[in-house]
């Protein structure tokens, strides 16, 4: 069963855009959860990855990410995912009980 959490996805909308590649940031229009496109995270034909495998990106960065070659896309997504998880824990949006 794939992990789904509307609460986590909603929290991502409140984060800043965490993409660091050059782009015309549209963060002022909101941020969206960009799911991993990597098989190692469960991506497959007709299958979206689990909701923990997301990065907080503005719409522009999310769309640009999809234009990168496979290696660059994976690298940039991983960097944004790490920053997303760091932000969520450092700001106590996610906590461990």
C-alpha positions as CSV (number, residue, x, y, z in Angstrom):
1,X,0.0,0.0,0.0
2,X,1.3,3.4,-0.9
3,X,1.5,6.0,1.8
4,X,-0.9,8.9,1.3
5,X,-1.3,11.9,3.5
6,X,-3.5,14.9,2.6
7,X,-2.3,16.6,5.8
8,X,1.4,16.4,4.6
9,X,0.5,17.5,1.1
10,X,-1.4,20.5,2.5
11,X,1.5,21.4,4.7
12,X,3.8,21.5,1.6
13,X,1.6,24.4,0.2
14,X,2.7,26.6,3.1
15,X,6.5,26.1,2.5
16,X,8.7,28.4,0.4
17,X,9.9,27.2,-3.0
18,X,13.0,25.0,-2.2
19,X,14.3,24.7,-5.7
20,X,17.8,26.1,-6.1
21,X,18.2,25.8,-9.8
22,X,17.8,29.1,-11.7
23,X,14.1,29.8,-12.5
24,X,11.6,32.6,-12.5
25,X,10.1,31.7,-9.1
26,X,6.3,31.9,-9.0
27,X,6.3,31.2,-5.2
28,X,3.9,34.1,-4.8
29,X,1.3,32.0,-6.5
30,X,1.8,29.1,-4.0
31,X,4.0,26.1,-3.7
32,X,3.1,22.5,-4.7
33,X,4.3,19.0,-3.8
34,X,6.5,17.7,-6.6
35,X,6.5,13.9,-6.3
36,X,9.6,11.8,-7.1
37,X,9.7,10.4,-10.6
38,X,12.2,7.7,-9.5
39,X,11.6,4.0,-9.5
40,X,13.5,3.6,-6.3
41,X,10.7,5.6,-4.6
42,X,8.0,3.4,-6.1
43,X,7.3,5.2,-9.4
44,X,6.0,3.0,-12.2
45,X,3.5,3.0,-15.0
46,X,0.3,4.4,-13.6
47,X,1.8,4.6,-10.1
48,X,2.7,7.8,-8.3
49,X,5.2,7.7,-5.5
50,X,4.3,7.8,-1.8
51,X,3.4,11.2,-0.4
52,X,6.6,11.3,1.7
53,X,8.6,11.5,-1.6
54,X,7.8,15.1,-2.3
55,X,9.7,18.4,-2.8
56,X,8.2,21.8,-2.2
57,X,8.5,23.6,-5.5
58,X,6.7,26.6,-7.1
59,X,4.7,25.8,-10.2
60,X,7.4,27.2,-12.5
61,X,10.2,25.1,-10.9
62,X,7.9,22.0,-11.0
63,X,7.3,22.4,-14.7
64,X,11.0,23.2,-15.4
65,X,12.0,20.0,-13.5
66,X,10.1,17.9,-16.0
67,X,12.2,19.4,-18.8
68,X,15.5,18.3,-17.4
69,X,17.3,15.2,-18.5
70,X,16.9,12.2,-16.3
71,X,20.1,12.7,-14.3
72,X,19.7,16.4,-13.7
73,X,16.1,15.9,-12.8
74,X,16.9,13.3,-10.2
75,X,19.7,15.4,-8.8
76,X,17.7,18.6,-8.5
77,X,14.7,16.7,-7.1
78,X,16.8,15.0,-4.4
79,X,18.3,18.3,-3.4
80,X,14.9,20.0,-3.1
81,X,13.5,16.9,-1.3
82,X,16.2,17.1,1.3
83,X,15.6,20.8,1.8
84,X,11.9,20.1,2.1
85,X,12.3,17.4,4.8
86,X,14.8,19.6,6.7
87,X,12.4,22.5,6.6
88,X,9.5,20.4,7.8
89,X,11.4,19.0,10.7
90,X,13.3,22.2,11.7
91,X,10.0,24.1,11.7
92,X,8.3,21.3,13.7
93,X,5.7,20.7,11.0
94,X,6.8,17.1,11.2
95,X,7.7,15.6,14.5
96,X,8.7,12.2,15.8
97,X,6.7,11.0,18.8
